[in-house]
């Protein structure tokens, strides 16, 4: 038995796949992955636990020392999400842990920058963890309030991470900044157009940050084990800032395309008839089957590229808690794009 046993609720989600990788790279961890469907890869010290958190079903949690909550209910792009449902899912997990996990040391909750109201419009940047809350509803508020209340008087502690847009090499997922860029570029090139930026001018020029999934995973493990991180929430980003206006020409050059102009459009509408174009691209270039061009990516693109103000989060609290890693966001996005192409998922 490893010294630490992690329970990951939502083990196949965007915030958790790399968490599994990071934990299993350390022989001191065993991982229980709770999800409605099994993970794509089976590895030593990874145990899949079928569960439905909405129904409150539990499992054998006797050895769990650390819980990572990365689940969320039915997702609504850019809008108000289900508060009662999301709170109930977390409550069911806490109930099960308190009843069956006597070794429990820590619960980590993944939140996001919707905490600061970025889905409502421009925010006060840089985001600081103690910023005033916006007018509810916001299920992150209710979940953190629940976690704070349930921890009071207990031997276990809690922490929360607030990443910006999470990106990764993730062929199993369509809602991903990297594959969105790649599919958009492939369709533009096939139709003989330059690589226009399909968002708002303010977004093109603004300072912004994102969070690589592996960076988030490393931070989550640190925040769950460092004494200085107990019972607080933390912004987590790459530790770098960029502007789309600087990155966009680099993407175009890497893909052998002309860099176009800022051309605001509603992708969910303009791309609604382009699925046959993508299917032609797949056949033409003998690409591997994937879901990266699921039509839902276009509403995600509209949400991502409509942000007109700076999206920057203060990392002072994270650094004071002892996590000092940083990566170059532009280089990492380009590296992920190369991986998609090398895997024959993008032309």
Buried (B, 14 or more C-beta within 10 A) or exposed (E): EBEBBBBBBBBBBBBBBBBBBBBBEEEEBBBBBBBEEEBEEEEEBBBBBEBEBBEBEBBEBEBBBBBBBBBBBEEEBBEEBBBEBBBBBBBBBBEBBBEBBEBBBBBBBBBBBBBBBBBBEBBEBBBEBEBEEBEEEBBBBBBBEBBEEBBEEEEBBBBBBBBBBBBBBBBEBBBBBBBBBBBBBBBBBBEEEEBBBBBBBBBBBBEBBBBBBBBBBBBBBBBBBBEEBBEBBBBBBBBBBBBBBEBBBBBBEEBEBEBBEBEBBBBBEEBEEBEEBBEEBBEEBEBEEBEBBBEBBBBBBBBBBBBBBBBBBBBEBBEEBEBEEEBEBBEBBBBBBEBBBEEEBBB
